[in-house]
């Protein structure tokens, strides 16, 4: 497997204030936080896991400076915490220019054996959580008359896979939410798009997915490898930047997967 060359920053988000959920650790959210900082942004990171969030804050602050990085724990299933996150970010940085809604929860269970709480938890974090964060961001951005929201969907929202009915339904919902909210937000100058990754490898995915399934999914990719989290984050940065100024309501596939 050929490891791609890391792309340096080009100042695409200079002086922008960015809020990112599920940004602790080595997954897509953590990669997005680092990429936004490398592109010149100020970043407010959030995660439901306080210990991991504290470690991420420490690492990012050491590298980029405490004036450009802040953090607050947030469980996206709790509306009060979501509101508090955006209020804190606006107070710290003066405004919220970009919101990257990355929080989500997967799992594998055939529908015939699935319990209601398995279905409900995945939907509440992955779809309802994205809705709560989108709504909170929109309320700040409407008053500003500008802003960008980037949601994290998945190719599972388009493609069938056994054991993924709850996650697929949630991610398809994220896509529909993105398209509808984008039409509403256009009148006050806010863009809303989503990325749809196929397979981005990170430690949490390894813990919840069998090696056989990972090998099978990787074999479907045209390059014969999974995406690095920062490769997905690159597309998030593009959508957040002025280079995507005419794009809204779009779901961009970040995939090399073939049938």
C-alpha positions as CSV (number, residue, x, y, z in Angstrom):
1,X,0.0,0.0,0.0
2,X,1.4,3.4,-1.1
3,X,1.1,6.0,1.6
4,X,0.0,9.3,0.2
5,X,2.1,12.5,0.6
6,X,0.7,14.8,3.3
7,X,-0.4,18.1,1.7
8,X,0.8,21.2,3.4
9,X,-1.5,24.1,4.4
10,X,-2.2,26.9,1.9
11,X,-4.0,29.5,4.2
12,X,-7.4,28.5,2.9
13,X,-9.1,29.3,6.3
14,X,-6.9,32.2,7.5
15,X,-8.6,34.1,10.3
16,X,-11.7,31.8,10.3
17,X,-13.2,30.4,13.5
18,X,-14.1,26.8,13.2
19,X,-16.1,24.5,15.6
20,X,-15.6,20.7,15.2
21,X,-17.5,18.0,17.0
22,X,-16.0,14.6,17.8
23,X,-12.5,16.1,17.3
24,X,-10.5,14.2,19.9
25,X,-8.3,11.3,18.9
26,X,-6.9,10.1,15.6
27,X,-10.1,10.0,13.5
28,X,-11.6,12.3,10.9
29,X,-12.5,14.9,13.5
30,X,-9.0,15.1,14.9
31,X,-7.6,15.3,11.4
32,X,-10.0,18.1,10.5
33,X,-9.0,20.1,13.6
34,X,-5.3,19.8,12.6
35,X,-5.9,20.6,8.9
36,X,-8.0,23.7,9.8
37,X,-5.2,24.9,12.1
38,X,-2.7,24.3,9.3
39,X,-4.9,26.3,7.0
40,X,-4.8,29.3,9.4
41,X,-8.0,28.9,11.3
42,X,-8.8,29.3,15.0
43,X,-10.4,26.0,16.1
44,X,-12.8,25.2,18.9
45,X,-12.7,21.4,19.4
46,X,-15.3,19.4,21.1
47,X,-15.9,15.7,22.1
48,X,-18.0,13.7,24.5
49,X,-14.9,12.0,25.8
50,X,-13.3,14.6,28.2
51,X,-10.0,12.8,28.8
52,X,-9.3,12.4,25.0
53,X,-10.4,15.9,24.4
54,X,-8.1,17.2,27.1
55,X,-5.2,15.4,25.5
56,X,-6.0,16.7,22.1
57,X,-6.3,20.2,23.4
58,X,-2.9,19.9,25.0
59,X,-1.2,18.6,21.9
60,X,-2.8,21.2,19.5
61,X,-2.1,24.1,21.9
62,X,1.5,23.1,22.2
63,X,1.9,23.1,18.4
64,X,-0.4,26.0,17.3
65,X,-0.7,28.2,20.4
66,X,-3.4,28.7,23.0
67,X,-4.7,31.8,21.2
68,X,-5.8,29.6,18.3
69,X,-7.2,26.5,20.1
70,X,-9.9,26.0,22.6
71,X,-12.1,23.1,23.7
72,X,-15.3,22.2,25.5
73,X,-16.8,18.8,26.1
74,X,-20.1,18.2,24.4
75,X,-22.5,15.3,24.1
76,X,-24.5,16.0,20.8
77,X,-27.5,14.2,22.2
78,X,-27.9,16.9,24.8
79,X,-29.4,20.2,23.3
80,X,-28.2,22.2,26.3
81,X,-24.6,21.1,25.8
82,X,-24.8,21.8,22.1
83,X,-26.1,25.4,22.7
84,X,-23.4,25.9,25.3
85,X,-20.7,24.7,22.9
86,X,-21.6,27.3,20.3
87,X,-22.1,30.1,22.8
88,X,-18.6,29.3,24.2
89,X,-17.0,29.3,20.7
90,X,-18.7,32.6,19.8
91,X,-17.5,34.2,23.0
92,X,-14.0,32.9,22.7
93,X,-13.4,33.8,19.0
94,X,-16.0,36.5,18.4
95,X,-17.9,34.5,15.8
96,X,-18.4,31.1,14.3
97,X,-17.4,31.0,10.6
98,X,-17.3,27.3,10.0
99,X,-19.0,24.3,11.7
100,X,-17.8,20.7,11.0
101,X,-20.3,18.3,12.3
102,X,-18.4,15.1,12.6
103,X,-20.0,13.3,15.6
104,X,-21.5,9.9,14.8
105,X,-21.9,6.4,16.0
106,X,-21.8,3.1,14.1
107,X,-22.1,-0.6,15.0
108,X,-23.0,-3.8,13.3
109,X,-26.3,-5.7,13.9
110,X,-28.8,-7.4,11.6
111,X,-32.2,-5.7,11.8
112,X,-33.9,-9.0,12.8
113,X,-31.8,-9.1,16.0
114,X,-31.5,-5.3,16.7
115,X,-32.9,-3.9,19.9
116,X,-34.8,-0.5,19.9
117,X,-32.0,1.1,22.0
118,X,-29.3,0.1,19.4
119,X,-31.3,1.8,16.6
120,X,-32.2,4.8,18.7
121,X,-28.7,5.5,20.0
122,X,-27.2,5.4,16.5
123,X,-29.9,7.7,15.1
124,X,-29.7,10.1,18.1
125,X,-26.0,10.6,17.9
126,X,-25.5,10.4,14.1
127,X,-28.6,12.1,12.7
128,X,-30.2,14.0,15.6
129,X,-26.8,15.2,16.8
130,X,-26.0,16.5,13.4
131,X,-29.3,18.3,13.3
132,X,-28.8,19.9,16.7
133,X,-25.3,21.1,15.8
134,X,-26.5,22.4,12.3
135,X,-29.4,24.2,14.0
136,X,-27.1,25.8,16.6
137,X,-24.6,26.9,14.0
138,X,-27.3,28.3,11.8
139,X,-28.6,30.5,14.6
140,X,-25.2,32.1,15.0
141,X,-24.5,32.3,11.3
142,X,-27.9,33.8,10.4
143,X,-27.2,36.8,12.5
144,X,-23.7,37.2,10.9
145,X,-25.1,36.8,7.4
146,X,-22.4,34.3,6.5
147,X,-21.0,30.9,7.4
148,X,-20.3,27.4,6.3
149,X,-21.4,24.1,7.7
150,X,-19.8,20.8,6.7
151,X,-21.5,17.5,7.7
152,X,-20.0,14.1,7.8
153,X,-22.1,11.5,6.0
154,X,-21.0,8.2,4.5
155,X,-21.3,6.1,1.4
156,X,-23.4,3.8,3.5
157,X,-26.1,6.4,3.0
158,X,-26.1,5.4,-0.6
159,X,-24.9,1.8,-0.7
160,X,-26.4,-1.2,1.1
161,X,-24.4,-3.2,3.5
162,X,-25.5,-6.0,5.8
163,X,-25.7,-5.1,9.5
164,X,-25.8,-1.4,8.8
165,X,-29.5,-0.5,8.6
166,X,-29.4,1.9,11.6
167,X,-26.1,3.6,10.5
168,X,-27.2,3.7,6.8
169,X,-30.6,5.2,7.8
170,X,-28.8,7.8,9.9
171,X,-26.3,8.8,7.3
172,X,-28.9,9.0,4.5
173,X,-30.8,11.3,6.9
174,X,-27.7,13.4,7.2
175,X,-27.6,13.8,3.4
176,X,-31.2,14.8,3.3
177,X,-30.8,17.2,6.2
178,X,-27.9,18.8,4.4
179,X,-29.8,19.3,1.2
180,X,-32.9,20.7,2.8
181,X,-31.2,22.9,5.3
182,X,-28.9,24.3,2.6
183,X,-31.9,25.7,0.7
184,X,-33.2,27.4,3.8
185,X,-29.8,28.8,4.7
186,X,-29.0,30.2,1.3
187,X,-31.2,33.3,1.9
188,X,-28.9,34.5,4.7
189,X,-25.6,33.6,3.0
190,X,-24.8,30.3,4.7
191,X,-23.6,27.3,2.7
192,X,-24.2,23.7,3.9
193,X,-22.5,20.6,2.3
194,X,-21.4,17.2,3.4
195,X,-18.7,14.7,2.7
196,X,-19.4,11.0,2.1
197,X,-16.3,8.9,2.9
198,X,-16.1,5.2,2.1
199,X,-13.4,3.8,4.3
200,X,-11.1,6.0,6.4
201,X,-9.0,4.0,8.9
202,X,-8.7,5.1,12.5
203,X,-8.3,3.3,15.9
204,X,-12.0,3.4,16.8
205,X,-12.9,1.7,13.5
206,X,-10.4,-1.1,14.2
207,X,-12.0,-1.7,17.6
208,X,-15.6,-2.0,16.3
209,X,-15.0,-3.8,13.0
210,X,-13.7,-7.3,12.2
211,X,-10.4,-7.6,10.3
212,X,-12.2,-9.7,7.7
213,X,-14.7,-7.0,7.0
214,X,-12.0,-4.3,6.9
215,X,-10.1,-6.5,4.4
216,X,-13.2,-6.9,2.2
217,X,-14.0,-3.2,2.2
218,X,-10.4,-2.3,1.4
219,X,-10.4,-4.7,-1.5
220,X,-13.3,-2.7,-3.1
221,X,-11.2,0.5,-3.2
222,X,-9.6,1.3,-6.5
223,X,-6.3,2.1,-4.9
224,X,-6.4,-1.0,-2.8
225,X,-6.1,1.0,0.4
226,X,-8.2,2.8,2.9
227,X,-8.3,6.6,3.1
228,X,-6.2,8.4,5.7
229,X,-8.4,10.6,7.9
230,X,-6.6,13.7,6.7
231,X,-7.6,12.9,3.1
232,X,-11.2,13.2,4.2
233,X,-10.4,16.3,6.2
234,X,-8.8,17.9,3.0
235,X,-12.2,17.8,1.3
236,X,-13.9,19.2,4.4
237,X,-11.4,22.1,4.3
238,X,-12.2,22.6,0.6
239,X,-15.9,22.8,1.3
240,X,-15.3,25.2,4.2
241,X,-13.1,27.5,2.1
242,X,-14.0,30.2,-0.4
243,X,-12.9,27.8,-3.2
244,X,-16.4,26.2,-2.7
245,X,-18.3,29.5,-2.7
246,X,-20.9,28.3,-5.3
247,X,-21.5,24.9,-3.7
248,X,-24.4,24.3,-1.3
249,X,-26.6,21.3,-0.6
250,X,-24.1,18.9,-2.1
251,X,-22.8,15.6,-0.8
252,X,-19.3,15.0,-2.0
253,X,-18.1,11.4,-2.1
254,X,-14.6,10.9,-0.7
255,X,-14.1,7.4,-2.1
256,X,-12.2,5.3,-4.6
257,X,-14.7,2.5,-4.2
258,X,-15.9,0.6,-7.2
259,X,-18.8,-1.9,-7.4
